Amino acid sequence: MKKNADQLSRRTFLEKSSALLMSAASLGAATLAAEDPRPARPLDPARKVRLGVVGGGFGASFPWREHPNCIVHAVSDLRPDRRDHLMKTYQCGRAYESLERLLLDPEIEAVALFTGAPDHARHAIAILDAGKHCLCAVPAALDLEDCQALVEAKRRSGRRYMMAETSYYRFDAIAARDLYREGKFGEIFYSEVEYYHPLDDAERRYYYYHEGKRTWRYGYPPMLYPTHSTGFLVGVTRERLAAVSCLGWGNPELKEYYPGNAYQNPFNAQVAIFQTDKGHISRCNVIFDGTEHGERAQWFGTRLSYFMAGSSGQPFRIAGKEAPDWKEAPRFWERLPEPLRRDSGHGGSHPFIAHEFIAALVEDREPAVDLYESLAMTAPGIAAHQSALRGGEQMKVPSFDPKS
C-alpha cells in the first residue's frame, strides 16, 4: 500500500470530516450530470477521442475499439503479459511500460484507468494534472484525504472525470432510474443495496497473491469497495448518504487474512444502515464471504416498489398501481450506438460506461457519473468502515458536492 494504515484511522476520519465539508462547499455550482439519452443521440462522426487504456485485467473488457468516436491510441500495464493482452484486444500497436510514460504522449486526450484500488486516486490525479480526461475503475479513493485531493485536481485541471460504476448501468438500475424520473415510485423511502463476492481457497490464492507476493486485495475491507451497492441508490435518486451505522464480521477460519493485512482490517463482511440527506433509509451489504455472488437492489416507494432478481434465487418483481407489465427489466440497447449493442460483462453495463464517457467528451459535458457522483458513492463506504471499527457507532458521511 502507498499509505500507512493509520491514515484510515478513527482519529483521522473524525478530524478531517468537518474541514472537508467546508472545503467542498467553496467550489461553486456543479455541472448537472447528463440524463440518459433515449434513443442514442447522434454524435459528430468526425470527432475521435484518442484514448489510452491502462490496466490489462478489467481494462481489457470494454468495447472501446467498437465505439465510432474512439481510437485506442496506446495501452499500458506494468506486466508484459497484460500489455500484450491489451494490444491484442484493442489491435493497438503502441504500448508503454507505465502510466507515467503513457501520460507523456501528447496525442492522448483521455485515459481509461484500471489499476489497483489503492492507486486509483493517485493515478487519476496524475492523469488530470497531465491535462487529460479520466475514466477510473471503482472506487474513486480509499480515504477522505484522497477524495478531497481529487476535487482539487479536477478544479486545477478543468478535465472530466468519470467513475466506471457498473451498477449505474445495469438494466434494472436504468429502469429504476427512468421510473423514478417519471415519478412512478412516489417517494423511495427505503432501499436495500447489495454486493456479494465470496472467495473460495482457489480464488483467494488467485486474487491475493502474484508471484508469491501479496496483492492489494489481500484482506481488503469490504466497505472500501462500496460503489456496486451505493450506486444503486445514489445512481437512481441522486440522494446523498449522510449518516451511517455499520457492523462487521470476520470469519474465524480466515485469521490469516483478517486482520493480518496492510489495512489492519478485521472484517470480510460488513452491513450498514444509512440515512440519506432526505431522511430515507438504505441497508447496504458488502460481503466477501458466503456462497453467492452478485449485485442486487430493492427500491421501496410509496406508490411502486421494484425488486431485482438475485443470484441466490430472488425473483424479479415490480409492485404498484402504476407498475409496468414487465417480466424482466428492458434491455435499453437502443440507447447505444449500434456497434456497442452487445453484452460484455457486469449485467450489460460495459458498453454503456464506454459510450457515456466518450459521448461526454465529444459533447463537452460532464459524464453522468462525474466526480461528485463518484465521491457520493465512494465516501459513504469510508465512513461505514470507520463505524464498523467503532462497533457500529453512527457517523456522519462527508459530502464533497460543490453545492453542499
C-alpha positions in Angstrom: 0.0 0.0 0.0 1.1 3.6 -0.7 -0.1 4.8 2.7 0.2 3.8 6.3 -3.0 2.2 7.6 -3.0 4.9 10.3 -4.3 7.3 7.6 -7.6 5.4 7.7 -7.7 5.7 11.5 -10.7 6.8 13.5 -8.9 10.0 14.6 -8.0 11.0 11.1 -11.6 10.4 9.9 -13.1 12.5 12.7 -10.6 15.3 12.4 -10.9 15.6 8.6 -14.6 15.4 8.2 -15.5 19.0 9.2 -12.7 20.6 7.2 -13.6 18.6 4.1 -17.2 19.6 4.3 -16.2 23.3 4.3 -13.7 22.9 1.6 -16.1 21.1 -0.8 -18.7 23.8 -0.2 -16.4 26.5 -1.5 -16.1 25.1 -5.0 -19.2 26.7 -6.6 -22.1 25.2 -8.5 -21.7 21.8 -10.0 -22.4 21.0 -13.6 -25.6 18.9 -13.9 -24.9 15.3 -14.9 -26.3 14.2 -18.2 -29.6 12.4 -18.5 -29.7 9.0 -20.2 -30.5 9.7 -23.9 -33.3 7.8 -25.5 -32.6 6.8 -28.1 -28.9 7.4 -28.5 -28.2 11.0 -29.7 -26.1 11.0 -32.9 -22.5 12.2 -32.3 -20.3 14.2 -34.6 -18.7 11.4 -36.8 -15.6 13.5 -37.4 -14.8 13.8 -33.6 -12.5 11.0 -32.4 -11.3 10.7 -28.9 -7.7 9.3 -28.7 -7.7 7.1 -25.7 -5.1 5.4 -23.6 -6.1 2.2 -21.7 -4.2 1.4 -18.5 -4.6 -1.9 -16.8 -4.8 -5.2 -18.7 -7.1 -7.1 -16.4 -10.5 -5.5 -16.1 -9.4 -2.8 -18.6 -9.5 -5.3 -21.5 -13.2 -5.9 -21.1 -14.6 -2.6 -22.6 -15.7 -2.1 -26.2 -13.5 1.0 -26.9 -12.5 -0.2 -30.3 -16.1 -0.6 -31.5 -17.1 2.9 -30.5 -17.3 5.0 -33.7 -15.9 8.1 -31.8 -13.0 6.4 -30.1 -9.5 5.4 -31.2 -7.4 3.3 -28.8 -4.1 5.2 -29.3 -2.0 3.4 -26.7 -2.1 0.9 -23.8 -0.1 0.3 -20.7 0.5 -2.2 -17.9 3.4 -2.9 -15.6 3.1 -6.6 -16.6 4.3 -7.5 -20.1 1.7 -10.3 -20.4 -1.1 -7.8 -19.7 0.4 -5.2 -22.1 0.3 -7.8 -24.8 -3.3 -8.8 -23.9 -4.3 -5.1 -24.2 -2.5 -4.7 -27.5 -4.2 -7.8 -28.9 -7.7 -6.9 -27.6 -7.7 -3.4 -29.0 -5.4 -4.1 -32.0 -3.2 -1.3 -30.8 0.5 -1.2 -31.8 1.6 1.3 -29.2 2.3 0.2 -25.6 4.0 1.9 -22.7 5.6 0.2 -19.7 4.0 2.6 -17.2 1.2 5.1 -16.7 3.9 7.8 -16.3 5.3 7.1 -19.7 1.9 7.0 -21.3 1.0 10.4 -19.9 3.9 12.0 -21.8 2.2 11.1 -25.1 0.7 14.4 -26.4 -1.7 12.7 -28.7 -3.6 11.0 -25.9 -6.7 13.1 -24.9 -8.2 10.7 -22.3 -7.2 7.7 -20.2 -9.3 4.7 -19.1 -7.7 3.7 -15.8 -7.9 0.2 -14.4 -5.1 -0.2 -11.9 -5.3 -1.5 -8.3 -7.8 0.2 -6.0 -5.2 1.8 -3.6 -3.6 3.6 -6.6 -6.8 4.9 -8.2 -6.7 8.4 -6.6 -3.0 8.9 -7.1 -3.2 7.8 -10.7 -6.3 9.7 -11.5 -4.8 12.9 -10.1 -1.7 12.3 -12.3 -4.0 11.9 -15.3 -5.9 15.1 -14.6 -2.8 17.1 -13.8 -1.4 15.9 -17.2 -4.3 17.7 -18.8 -6.1 14.5 -19.8 -9.7 13.3 -19.1 -10.0 10.3 -16.8 -12.3 7.3 -16.6 -11.4 5.4 -13.4 -12.3 2.0 -12.1 -14.1 1.8 -8.7 -13.7 3.0 -6.1 -12.5 6.6 -6.5 -10.4 6.6 -3.3 -9.8 4.8 -0.1 -9.7 7.7 2.3 -11.1 11.2 2.8 -7.8 13.0 2.0 -7.7 11.4 -1.4 -11.4 12.3 -2.0 -10.5 15.9 -1.4 -7.3 15.7 -3.4 -9.4 14.5 -6.4 -11.7 17.5 -6.0 -8.7 19.8 -6.0 -7.2 18.1 -9.1 -10.3 18.4 -11.1 -10.6 22.1 -10.1 -7.0 22.7 -11.2 -7.2 20.9 -14.5 -10.8 21.5 -15.7 -10.7 18.0 -17.1 -13.6 15.5 -17.0 -13.7 12.6 -14.5 -16.0 9.6 -14.6 -16.1 6.5 -12.4 -16.8 3.2 -14.2 -19.5 2.1 -11.8 -21.2 -0.9 -13.3 -24.3 -0.8 -11.1 -25.3 2.5 -12.6 -25.8 0.9 -16.0 -27.2 -2.5 -15.1 -30.5 -2.8 -16.9 -32.5 -2.8 -13.6 -30.8 0.4 -12.4 -31.6 2.1 -15.7 -35.2 1.0 -15.5 -35.5 2.1 -11.8 -33.9 5.5 -12.7 -36.4 6.0 -15.6 -39.3 5.1 -13.3 -38.0 7.5 -10.6 -37.6 10.4 -13.0 -41.2 9.8 -14.3 -42.5 10.0 -10.7 -43.8 6.4 -10.7 -42.2 5.4 -7.4 -43.7 8.3 -5.5 -41.1 8.7 -2.7 -38.4 6.0 -2.3 -38.3 5.8 1.4 -36.3 2.6 1.8 -33.8 0.6 -0.3 -31.6 -2.5 0.1 -28.4 -2.5 -1.9 -26.1 -5.5 -2.0 -22.7 -6.6 -3.4 -21.5 -10.2 -2.8 -18.2 -11.6 -3.9 -17.3 -14.6 -1.9 -13.9 -16.3 -2.4 -13.1 -19.9 -2.1 -9.5 -21.1 -1.4 -8.5 -21.2 -5.0 -9.9 -17.7 -5.7 -8.1 -16.3 -2.7 -4.8 -17.7 -3.9 -5.5 -16.1 -7.3 -6.7 -12.7 -6.1 -4.4 -12.3 -3.0 -1.1 -13.3 -4.5 1.0 -12.7 -7.6 4.4 -14.4 -8.0 4.3 -15.2 -4.2 3.7 -11.6 -3.1 0.5 -10.2 -1.6 -1.7 -8.1 -3.9 -3.7 -5.1 -2.8 -6.8 -7.4 -2.5 -5.2 -9.3 0.5 -7.5 -8.5 3.4 -9.2 -5.6 1.6 -12.1 -4.0 3.7 -15.4 -4.7 2.1 -16.8 -1.2 2.7 -13.8 0.3 0.9 -15.4 -1.3 -2.2 -18.9 0.1 -1.7 -19.9 1.5 -5.0 -21.5 -1.6 -6.5 -24.0 -1.2 -3.7 -24.3 2.5 -3.0 -24.5 3.1 -6.8 -27.9 1.5 -6.8 -29.3 4.3 -4.6 -27.1 7.3 -5.5 -27.4 6.4 -9.2 -31.2 6.2 -9.1 -32.3 9.1 -6.9 -29.1 11.3 -6.7 -29.6 11.3 -2.9 -26.6 11.6 -0.7 -25.9 9.1 2.1 -25.5 11.4 5.1 -25.1 9.2 8.2 -24.2 5.6 8.8 -24.0 2.8 11.4 -22.1 -0.3 10.2 -21.2 -3.6 11.7 -18.6 -6.0 10.5 -17.8 -9.7 10.9 -14.6 -11.6 10.4 -14.7 -15.3 9.6 -12.6 -17.0 12.3 -11.5 -19.6 9.7 -9.7 -16.8 7.8 -7.5 -15.4 10.5 -4.5 -15.5 8.1 -6.1 -12.6 6.2 -8.2 -10.8 8.8 -6.8 -8.8 10.4 -3.3 -9.8 9.3 -3.2 -7.4 6.4 -1.9 -4.0 5.4 -5.3 -2.3 6.1 -5.4 -3.7 9.7 -8.9 -4.8 8.7 -10.6 -7.5 10.7 -13.7 -7.8 8.5 -14.6 -9.8 5.4 -18.4 -9.0 5.7 -19.9 -5.6 6.5 -23.5 -4.4 6.7 -24.5 -0.8 7.1 -27.7 1.2 7.7 -27.5 4.6 6.0 -29.7 7.7 6.4 -29.9 9.9 3.3 -30.0 13.7 3.1 -33.7 13.3 2.5 -34.3 11.3 5.7 -34.7 8.0 3.9 -33.2 4.6 4.9 -30.9 2.3 3.0 -29.5 -1.0 4.1 -26.2 -1.7 2.4 -24.3 -5.0 2.3 -20.8 -5.6 1.0 -19.7 -9.2 1.8 -16.6 -11.2 0.7 -17.8 -14.5 2.2 -20.7 -16.9 1.9 -21.7 -18.8 -1.2 -23.5 -16.4 -3.5 -22.0 -13.8 -6.0 -24.0 -10.9 -7.3 -25.2 -7.3 -7.2 -28.8 -6.6 -6.3 -31.2 -3.9 -5.1 -34.7 -3.4 -3.9 -36.4 0.0 -4.0 -39.5 0.6 -1.8 -41.6 3.6 -2.9 -44.9 5.0 -1.7 -46.6 4.1 -5.0 -44.3 1.5 -6.5 -41.6 -1.0 -5.4 -39.0 -2.7 -7.6 -37.2 -5.9 -6.8 -34.2 -7.0 -8.8 -33.7 -10.7 -9.4 -30.8 -12.1 -7.3 -28.1 -14.7 -7.8 -29.5 -16.7 -4.8 -32.9 -17.1 -6.3 -34.9 -14.0 -5.5 -37.4 -13.3 -8.4 -37.8 -10.1 -10.4 -40.9 -8.2 -9.3 -42.5 -4.8 -9.7 -45.5 -4.0 -7.4 -47.8 -1.0 -7.5 -50.7 0.5 -9.4 -48.5 2.2 -12.0 -46.1 -0.7 -12.3 -45.3 -1.6 -15.9 -46.1 -5.1 -17.1 -42.5 -6.4 -17.3 -41.3 -9.9 -16.7 -37.7 -8.5 -16.5 -36.0 -5.2 -17.0 -35.9 -3.8 -20.6 -32.5 -4.1 -22.3 -32.1 -0.5 -23.4 -29.7 -1.3 -26.3 -31.3 1.4 -28.4 -29.5 4.0 -26.2 -26.2 2.9 -27.6 -24.5 3.3 -31.0 -25.3 0.1 -32.9 -21.8 -1.4 -32.8 -22.0 -1.4 -29.0 -25.3 -3.2 -28.6 -23.9 -6.4 -27.0 -23.3 -7.7 -23.6 -19.7 -7.6 -22.3 -20.0 -8.1 -18.6 -21.4 -6.9 -15.3 -25.0 -7.1 -16.4 -24.5 -5.4 -19.8 -23.0 -2.3 -18.3 -19.7 -2.1 -20.0 -20.9 -0.7 -23.4 -23.0 1.9 -21.6 -20.0 3.1 -19.5 -17.8 3.3 -22.6 -20.4 5.2 -24.5 -21.2 7.7 -21.8 -17.5 8.6 -21.3 -16.8 9.1 -25.0 -20.1 10.9 -25.5 -19.4 13.3 -22.6 -16.1 14.2 -24.2 -17.5 14.6 -27.7 -20.4 16.8 -26.4 -18.0 18.7 -24.0 -20.1 18.0 -20.9 -19.8 16.2 -17.5 -20.5 12.5 -17.6 -23.5 11.1 -15.7 -21.2 9.5 -13.0 -19.0 12.6 -12.7 -16.5 13.2 -9.9 -19.1 14.4 -7.4 -21.5 11.4 -8.1 -18.4 9.1 -7.8 -17.5 10.5 -4.4 -21.1 10.3 -3.3 -20.9 6.6 -3.9 -17.4 6.2 -2.5 -17.2 8.3 0.7 -20.1 6.5 2.4 -18.1 3.3 2.4 -15.1 5.0 4.1 -17.4 6.3 6.8 -19.1 2.9 7.1 -15.8 1.1 7.6 -14.8 3.6 10.4 -18.2 3.0 12.0 -17.6 -0.8 12.0 -14.2 -0.3 13.6 -16.0 1.6 16.4 -18.6 -1.1 17.0 -21.4 0.4 14.9 -21.2 4.0 16.2 -23.3 6.3 14.0 -21.1 8.6 12.0 -21.6 11.5 9.6 -20.7 10.9 5.9 -18.7 13.9 4.5 -20.2 15.5 1.4 -17.9 16.7 -1.4 -20.6 18.3 -3.5 -19.9 21.9 -4.5 -23.5 22.8 -3.7 -23.2 21.5 -0.1 
